[in-house]
Amino acid sequence: MSKRDRTWTEEKIAKYIKAGRGLGEGRHYKPWLTVQDVPANSRAHRIPGNKIGRTHHLMSDIERDYFYILDWLDEVIDIREQFPLERELTTKIAEQKNIKHSVDVKTRTPLVMTTDFLITLRRDNKVFHIARTIKPAEKLNDPRVIEKFEIEREYWATKNVSWAIATERGMPTVLCGNLEAIRSYLHVDEETQEVAGEFLRYLSKSKASTLSEAFREFEQMHFLESGAALLCFKHLLIAKTISINLSERINLHMKLEEIQIRTEREHITRWAT
């Protein structure tokens, strides 16, 4: 298999633009860069989104974890990763600030800069955008990284869009791990949905003391295979029909009284936005 050509030329950039890279919203958005555009040994991920209904292209483990939170938050209504910045404006900003704009080392073509996430939120009946750059904390003292940040910061300031940097510091890793464990259970078959409904009704009146005890009792009552109740539990959690403290590791020996049954979805505020 031939190696993908990773050099940038004006012709290649024009081809990407013609293909709709960086355009569209919701499930129709196409990120400027995809997993196929980065070296095979990078920590890139292709992850199906529950909220938007398309595959998201994330270039690091930190981006992946940050995405899990965005995909979970009720107030987030769109997530556009690897969002391209207007080259005419970034080159102008770089010139004004006496900063070298990034170029392809072989062709010397000015590169299209990207912001890791352009996020659309609905809060207090208002829809607005925020831009977030994801970077390992160890990179924050790199002079060249700081220069690029300055271009990015000024770019979004001209657009009146809030921009900030997120690192692994303060990352709610337990929450991200829990979301990773349950997020694939949102879409289940009709039979599982019916059983999950029965399990929800059971939880509302069960006298069991712990979650694991409730699992055993429910499975015995309905002649289900071991693990069926756990599947229902994960589905109800990611569907936000029930809630627990996801900032702590999911413990199957937790008290049943720690589970809250929701009558409607609630907004969850996290550090991500």
N, C-alpha and C positions, 0 to 999 in steps of 0.2 A: 504494500500500500504506500503510495507516495505521500510525503509529508505536506501538510497544509501550508501554503505560503502565508506567512504572518507579516510580511512587509506591507506598508501602506503607501498607496499612490493616490493621486487625484482621481484617477479612473476607478479605483477600488472604492473610494469614498462615495463617488457618484453612483456606483452600482448598489451600494448599501442603501443610499437614500432612495433610489428608484425602487428597491425591494421593500421599502416601507419601514426600514429599521428606525427605531426611535419614534415611530408614529402610532397613532391609535390610542384607545383607552380601553379599560376593562379587559375582556378576553381577547380583544382585537389588537392589543398593544404588542409590538415587536421590539424587544430590547435591542439596543445598538450592538451589544456584544452578547454572544451565546457561549455555552460551554464549549462548543466546537471551535471557538475563536481563541481559546487559551491553551497553553501546553497541556498535554495529557497527564503530566505528573502534578498538576496543580490540585488544590483542594476545592474543586468546583463541584456544584451539585445541580441536578435537574429535579425540581420538586413540584408535584402537582399542587395547585392552590385550592383550598376549600372555598375561599371567599370569591375569587375571580373566575375560577373554572378554566384556568390554563396552566401550562407548565412554566415555572419561574426558573430563571438561570442565575444562580448565586455562586460567587467566585471564591468563597472562603467559608470555613466553619462558622466564623463570627457572623457573616452575612446570613447564613442559614438559620442560626439561632435567632437573630434579630427578625428574620422573616417569620419564623414560627409565631412570634409575639404579634406582629402586625396582622397575620392571617387570623389570629384569634380575637383581636380587639373588635368590639362591635362598632366603634366610631370610625374605624378605617373602612373606606368604601372603595378604594382603588390603590393598587401597589404597582408602580412602574420601576422596575430595577434596571440598572445599567442605562440610565437616562442620558442621552447626548445633550451637550451644551452647544450653543451656536458658535461655530468657529470664528466667525467674524467678530463676535463680541469678546470671546476669550483672548483672541490675539490682540485686540485693541486694549483690553485691560492689562495684558502682560506688557505691552509696549508702554502704557502710561505708568506702570509701576516698575518699569525697568527689570522685568522678570523674563527669563528665557522661557518661551512657550515650548512645550514638548513637541518633538519632531521624530519622524522615523529615522533611525540611525543610518539606514542605507540610502533612502531616497530623499531625505531632508524635507519630506512632506509634513506640514503642520498636522498634528494629530487631533482628532475629535475627542475632547475631554468628556468624561461622563461623571455623573453623580450616582452613587450606589442605589439610592432609593428616592423617588419622588412619590410622596404619599398624599392621597386625598382623604380628608376627614370630614365628617359631618358632626358638628358639636353645637348644641344650643340652636338647632335648626339653621346653622350656617355651614356652608361648604367652603373649604379652603385647602391649600396645599402647604406641605412642609417638605424640605429637602434634607436628607441625612446621608452623611458619608461615614462609612465603617472602616476603621483602621486599627491594627494592633497597637496597643499602648506604646510598645517599644519603638514605633516609627514616629512618634509625635515630636521627637527632638531632632529628627533628620532635617537639615536646612532645606534640602530640595523638596521634601514633602511639605514643609511649611510654606514654601513659595507657591506650590500648587494649590494648597488650601486657600491662600490669599486670593488667587484668581477665582477659585470656586466661591469663596465667601462674597467677593465683590460682585460676581455674576448674579448670584441669587438676591443680593441686596438691590440690584437694578431691577429685579423682577418683583420686588416686595414680597419675597418668599422667605420664611424663616429657614435658616440653614444651621446645622450643628454637626458635631462629630460624635460618634459613639464608638467605644472600645469594649474590650472584654471586661474592663474594670466596672464593677457594678452590675454586670450581666446577671440576671436572675437564672442561674444555670439549672437549678432544680425545676423551676417553672418550665424552662425550655425542654428539659428531659421529659417531664410529664406530658407536655404537649406533643413531643415527638412520639411518645408511646401510645397516645390516644387519637391523634389527628386522622389516621387512616380509617377510623371507624365511623366517620360521619355518614357516609353513604353505605347503607346496608340493604339487603333484600327485604321484600315485603314481609316474609315470614319472621325475620329477625325483628323488624319494626313492631310486629304484633306482640311478640314475646317480650320485647323491651317495654311495651305499654303495660303488659301484665306485671312485669317486674316493678315498674314505677308505682302501680297501684298497690302492689305487695309492700313496697318500702314505706308507703304512707301509713300503714297500719301494723307493720311487723313488730313483734315483741322480741325479736332477736337483739342481742346486746352488741355484737360486732358484725362487721361487713362480711367476713368469711363465714360466720354462722348463718347469716342471711342467705348467702350464696348456696350453702348446702341445703338449707331448708326449702328454698324456692325450687332448686333443681329436683329435689325429692318429690315435692308437691306436684310438679308438672312433668315428671318422668323425663327429665332432660339430661343430656350428657354433661359430664364434669367440664366446666369452663364456659358453659352457655350463659350463666348469670354474669360472669366477668365480662363477656363480650357485650351483653346488654348494658352493663355498668359503664363501660368505656364509650359506648354509643351515646348514652344519656349525658355523659360528661361533656363530650365534644359538641353535642347538640345544644348544650347549656340548658338542658331540662332539669338537671340537678347540678349542684355545685358543692365543691369542697375547697379547702385551702390548697390550691395547686402550687403554692410557694413552698410547700413541704412535700416530701416524697410520698407518693400514694402508698398507703399502708392498708393492706387487706384486713388487718386486725383493728382498724380504727373503730371507734364507737359509732353506732348507727345514728346517734343523735348529732354527730358532726356533719351529716349530710343534709343539705338544704334543698328542698324541692321547690323549683321556681314556677311561678304561674306566668311569668313573662321574662323576656331577656333583659338583663341589666347591663349598663355600661361598665366596663372595667378599665380603670386608668392605670397605665404602666409607664415606666420611665421611657419607653420607646418613642412616645410622641410629646 
